[in-house]
Amino acid sequence: MAATAYHGIGEARLAGGSFYGVVAHRQKAGGAIFSELRHSQARKLPAHSHEMPFFCLFLGGDYGEKYGRQYMQFRPFTLSFRPADVPHLDEVGPRGAHMFGIEASRVWQEMIESASGNLSVGYDTRGGDQLWLALKLFRETRVPLNPDDLQVESLMAELLAVTAFKPDRTHDAPPWLRRVKDRLQSECAEPVTLAALAAEAGVHPVHLSRSFRKFTGYGLGEYQRRLRLRQACELMLDARLSLADVSFATGFADQSHFTRACKAITGASPGVLREFVRGGGATSVATLCPRLS
């Protein structure tokens, strides 16, 4: 672990690139530090903060965090963002933990601040553009890169922009929006019609479609597809399930449909993505292709 300072009684402030646990892989590129982390056994981590704002993509195991007044229990493919210098308490469960950390350098922070962006608010998400951008960065940084790699730098710009300039779409959101989102979440693998969702909301189907995109940024079909893909990623951690099993269990028409959706959203085929999330990593640059342009 790199340099650690102490602020207050017993609270560690971790320098860039420093995390508790075993660092399986780390490199600097695109103005950021990328660290793949593993914990092999249950443990409680000391209270600490980080000197750099960072994203944590949780890929597997058991992990909980007390952050402010909230306690978050992470499921695989949860992405969190934490501002710099905000203390938190973490606990690793009995299955250990596998994570990917993305830390933004001071250059990025100053660039965001100069454009009136906000990196001072933490959040957790189980979907949305941030999750898939973080997965693309995980995939891109598995092989040695030049410090100024344009692909990584542009993905970092997208990730920080979505985070720092995120519009408040919850303002004046209709009360039925949560019901529709909850239904899509709980039944994402099941077929559902626009008429059924409109009946759930109690509004006209056209109004539902238009308003749903306005307040979420996605059409209903795209939102459902992303929910299915996130669930598929979690199921792919189970070595007993074939990719055909996963595609069937998550509501895709067939494995080909699953593959097209996975490539479009993550930039990787299900097979390649499965190797990464299960810890196989990349053995050559060729395994990373095709990249999205």
C-alpha positions as CSV (number, residue, x, y, z in Angstrom):
1,M,0.0,0.0,0.0
2,A,1.3,3.5,-0.8
3,A,1.7,6.4,1.5
4,T,-1.0,6.9,4.2
5,A,-1.6,10.0,6.3
6,Y,-3.8,10.2,9.4
7,H,-6.5,12.8,10.0
8,G,-8.1,12.9,13.4
9,I,-8.1,9.9,15.8
10,G,-7.6,6.6,13.9
11,E,-8.7,7.8,10.5
12,A,-6.4,7.0,7.6
13,R,-6.2,9.1,4.5
14,L,-5.1,6.9,1.6
15,A,-2.9,8.4,-1.1
16,G,-3.6,7.9,-4.7
17,G,-3.3,4.2,-5.7
18,S,-3.6,3.1,-2.1
19,F,-6.3,0.6,-1.1
20,Y,-6.7,-2.0,1.6
21,G,-6.5,-5.5,0.2
22,V,-4.2,-7.1,-2.4
23,V,-3.7,-5.0,-5.6
24,A,-3.9,-7.6,-8.4
25,H,-3.2,-5.0,-11.1
26,R,-2.6,-1.3,-11.2
27,Q,-1.6,1.3,-13.8
28,K,-1.8,5.0,-14.5
29,A,-3.3,6.2,-17.8
30,G,-5.6,8.9,-19.1
31,G,-5.0,11.1,-16.0
32,A,-6.3,8.3,-13.6
33,I,-5.1,5.5,-11.5
34,F,-6.8,2.1,-12.1
35,S,-6.5,-0.6,-9.5
36,E,-7.9,-4.1,-9.4
37,L,-8.3,-5.3,-5.8
38,R,-9.0,-8.5,-4.1
39,H,-9.8,-9.5,-0.5
40,S,-9.5,-13.3,0.2
41,Q,-11.2,-13.4,3.5
42,A,-13.6,-11.6,5.8
43,R,-12.3,-8.6,7.6
44,K,-13.3,-5.1,8.9
45,L,-11.3,-2.3,7.4
46,P,-10.1,0.7,9.5
47,A,-12.0,4.0,9.1
48,H,-10.4,5.9,6.2
49,S,-10.8,8.4,3.4
50,H,-9.1,8.9,0.0
51,E,-7.2,11.9,-1.2
52,M,-8.6,11.5,-4.7
53,P,-12.2,11.1,-5.7
54,F,-12.8,7.6,-6.9
55,F,-15.2,5.1,-8.4
56,C,-15.4,1.5,-7.2
57,L,-16.9,-1.2,-9.4
58,F,-17.8,-4.2,-7.3
59,L,-17.3,-7.4,-9.3
60,G,-17.9,-10.2,-6.8
61,G,-18.0,-11.4,-3.2
62,D,-19.4,-9.8,-0.1
63,Y,-18.8,-6.1,0.7
64,G,-20.5,-3.6,2.9
65,E,-19.8,0.1,3.6
66,K,-21.0,2.6,6.1
67,Y,-20.9,6.0,4.4
68,G,-22.3,9.0,6.3
69,R,-25.5,7.8,7.8
70,Q,-26.1,5.1,5.2
71,Y,-25.1,1.5,5.1
72,M,-24.7,0.0,1.6
73,Q,-24.4,-3.8,0.9
74,F,-22.9,-4.2,-2.5
75,R,-24.1,-6.7,-5.1
76,P,-21.9,-7.6,-8.1
77,F,-22.0,-4.9,-10.7
78,T,-22.7,-2.1,-8.3
79,L,-20.8,1.1,-9.0
80,S,-20.1,3.7,-6.3
81,F,-18.6,7.1,-6.4
82,R,-17.0,8.7,-3.4
83,P,-15.6,12.3,-3.2
84,A,-12.2,12.9,-1.9
85,D,-11.6,13.2,1.9
86,V,-15.0,11.6,2.9
87,P,-14.5,9.0,5.7
88,H,-16.1,5.6,5.5
89,L,-16.0,2.2,7.1
90,D,-15.9,-1.0,5.0
91,E,-16.4,-4.7,5.9
92,V,-15.4,-7.7,3.7
93,G,-17.8,-10.7,4.0
94,P,-16.9,-14.4,4.1
95,R,-16.6,-14.8,0.3
96,G,-14.0,-12.1,0.1
97,A,-14.3,-9.3,-2.5
98,H,-13.2,-8.4,-6.0
99,M,-13.2,-4.7,-7.0
100,F,-12.0,-2.3,-9.6
101,G,-11.0,1.2,-8.4
102,I,-10.8,4.3,-10.7
103,E,-9.2,7.4,-9.1
104,A,-9.4,10.8,-10.9
105,S,-6.2,12.9,-10.8
106,R,-6.0,16.6,-9.7
107,V,-5.9,17.5,-13.4
108,W,-9.4,16.0,-14.0
109,Q,-10.7,17.6,-10.8
110,E,-9.5,21.1,-11.9
111,M,-11.0,20.5,-15.4
112,I,-14.4,19.6,-13.9
113,E,-14.3,22.5,-11.5
114,S,-13.5,25.0,-14.3
115,A,-16.6,23.9,-16.1
116,S,-18.7,24.2,-12.9
117,G,-19.1,20.5,-12.5
118,N,-19.7,18.8,-9.1
119,L,-17.6,15.9,-7.7
120,S,-18.6,16.5,-4.1
121,V,-21.7,14.2,-4.0
122,G,-21.3,10.4,-3.5
123,Y,-23.7,8.0,-5.1
124,D,-24.3,4.3,-5.7
125,T,-25.8,2.8,-8.9
126,R,-26.7,-0.6,-10.2
127,G,-27.2,0.5,-13.8
128,G,-27.0,3.5,-16.1
129,D,-24.2,4.9,-18.2
130,Q,-21.7,5.1,-15.3
131,L,-21.7,1.3,-14.8
132,W,-21.1,0.4,-18.4
133,L,-18.4,3.1,-18.8
134,A,-16.6,1.7,-15.7
135,L,-16.8,-1.8,-17.2
136,K,-15.3,-0.5,-20.4
137,L,-12.4,1.1,-18.5
138,F,-11.9,-2.2,-16.6
139,R,-11.6,-3.9,-19.9
140,E,-9.4,-1.3,-21.6
141,T,-6.9,-1.2,-18.7
142,R,-6.1,-4.9,-18.5
143,V,-3.1,-4.5,-20.8
144,P,-0.1,-2.0,-20.6
145,L,-1.0,1.4,-22.0
146,N,0.7,4.6,-22.8
147,P,0.0,7.3,-20.1
148,D,-1.9,9.4,-22.6
149,D,-3.9,6.6,-24.2
150,L,-6.8,8.4,-26.0
151,Q,-9.3,5.6,-25.6
152,V,-8.9,5.6,-21.8
153,E,-8.8,9.4,-21.5
154,S,-12.0,9.8,-23.5
155,L,-13.8,7.1,-21.4
156,M,-12.7,8.9,-18.3
157,A,-14.0,12.2,-19.7
158,E,-17.4,10.5,-20.4
159,L,-17.5,8.9,-16.9
160,L,-16.7,12.1,-15.1
161,A,-19.0,14.2,-17.2
162,V,-22.0,11.9,-16.6
163,T,-21.1,12.1,-12.8
164,A,-20.3,15.8,-12.4
165,F,-23.0,17.2,-14.7
166,K,-25.7,14.7,-14.0
167,P,-29.1,16.5,-14.4
168,D,-31.6,16.2,-11.5
169,R,-34.2,14.2,-13.4
170,T,-36.0,13.4,-10.2
171,H,-37.2,17.0,-9.9
172,D,-41.0,17.0,-10.5
173,A,-40.9,13.4,-11.6
174,P,-44.4,11.9,-11.7
175,P,-45.3,9.6,-8.7
176,W,-45.9,6.7,-11.0
177,L,-42.3,6.7,-12.3
178,R,-41.0,4.7,-9.3
179,R,-43.7,2.1,-9.7
180,V,-42.8,1.5,-13.4
181,K,-39.1,1.4,-12.7
182,D,-39.6,-1.0,-9.8
183,R,-41.7,-3.3,-12.0
184,L,-39.1,-3.3,-14.7
185,Q,-36.4,-4.0,-12.1
186,S,-38.2,-6.9,-10.4
187,E,-39.5,-8.4,-13.7
188,C,-36.7,-7.5,-16.1
189,A,-36.4,-11.0,-17.5
190,E,-40.2,-11.3,-18.1
191,P,-42.0,-10.1,-21.2
192,V,-44.0,-6.9,-20.5
193,T,-46.1,-4.7,-22.8
194,L,-46.3,-1.0,-23.1
195,A,-50.1,-1.3,-22.3
196,A,-49.3,-3.2,-19.1
197,L,-46.8,-0.6,-18.0
198,A,-49.2,2.2,-18.9
199,A,-51.9,0.5,-16.8
200,E,-49.4,0.3,-13.9
201,A,-48.7,4.0,-14.2
202,G,-52.3,5.0,-14.8
203,V,-51.4,7.1,-17.8
204,H,-51.7,7.0,-21.6
205,P,-49.0,4.8,-23.3
206,V,-47.7,7.7,-25.4
207,H,-47.4,9.9,-22.3
208,L,-45.6,7.1,-20.5
209,S,-43.1,6.6,-23.2
210,R,-42.3,10.3,-23.6
211,S,-42.1,11.0,-19.8
212,F,-40.1,7.9,-19.0
213,R,-37.3,9.0,-21.4
214,K,-37.5,12.6,-20.1
215,F,-36.9,11.6,-16.5
216,T,-34.6,8.6,-17.0
217,G,-32.7,9.4,-20.2
218,Y,-33.7,6.1,-21.7
219,G,-36.5,4.6,-23.7
220,L,-38.5,1.8,-22.0
221,G,-37.0,-0.9,-24.1
222,E,-33.4,0.3,-23.7
223,Y,-33.9,0.6,-19.9
224,Q,-35.2,-3.0,-19.8
225,R,-32.3,-4.3,-21.9
226,R,-29.7,-2.7,-19.6
227,L,-31.4,-4.2,-16.6
228,R,-31.3,-7.6,-18.3
229,L,-27.6,-7.2,-19.2
230,R,-26.7,-6.2,-15.6
231,Q,-28.5,-9.3,-14.3
232,A,-26.7,-11.4,-17.0
233,C,-23.4,-10.1,-15.8
234,E,-24.1,-11.2,-12.3
235,L,-25.3,-14.7,-13.5
236,M,-22.1,-15.1,-15.5
237,L,-20.1,-15.3,-12.2
238,D,-21.7,-18.7,-11.8
239,A,-19.4,-21.1,-13.7
240,R,-22.2,-23.7,-13.8
241,L,-24.3,-21.6,-16.2
242,S,-23.5,-21.6,-19.9
243,L,-23.9,-18.3,-21.9
244,A,-27.0,-19.9,-23.4
245,D,-28.4,-20.5,-19.9
246,V,-27.7,-16.9,-19.0
247,S,-29.3,-15.4,-22.1
248,F,-32.5,-17.6,-21.5
249,A,-32.7,-16.7,-17.8
250,T,-32.5,-13.0,-18.4
251,G,-35.2,-12.8,-21.1
252,F,-33.1,-12.3,-24.2
253,A,-34.7,-13.9,-27.3
254,D,-31.6,-16.1,-27.9
255,Q,-27.8,-16.0,-27.4
256,S,-27.3,-14.0,-30.5
257,H,-29.6,-11.2,-29.2
258,F,-27.7,-11.4,-25.9
259,T,-24.4,-11.1,-27.7
260,R,-25.5,-8.1,-29.7
261,A,-26.8,-6.2,-26.6
262,C,-23.6,-7.0,-24.7
263,K,-21.3,-5.7,-27.4
264,A,-23.4,-2.6,-28.0
265,I,-23.5,-1.6,-24.3
266,T,-20.1,-2.9,-22.9
267,G,-18.0,-3.1,-26.1
268,A,-17.2,-6.8,-25.4
269,S,-18.8,-10.1,-26.3
270,P,-20.3,-12.1,-23.4
271,G,-17.5,-14.6,-23.5
272,V,-14.8,-12.0,-23.2
273,L,-16.7,-10.1,-20.5
274,R,-17.2,-13.3,-18.5
275,E,-13.4,-14.0,-18.5
276,F,-12.8,-10.5,-17.1
277,V,-15.4,-10.5,-14.4
278,R,-14.4,-14.0,-13.3
279,G,-10.8,-12.8,-12.9
280,G,-9.3,-14.4,-16.1
281,G,-8.2,-11.1,-17.5
282,A,-6.8,-10.5,-20.9
283,T,-3.9,-12.6,-22.2
284,S,-3.2,-10.3,-25.2
285,V,-4.4,-7.1,-26.9
286,A,-6.3,-9.3,-29.3
287,T,-8.7,-10.4,-26.6
288,L,-9.9,-6.9,-26.2
289,C,-11.2,-6.6,-29.8
290,P,-13.4,-5.4,-31.2
291,R,-13.3,-2.0,-29.5
292,L,-16.0,0.5,-30.0
293,S,-15.1,3.5,-32.1
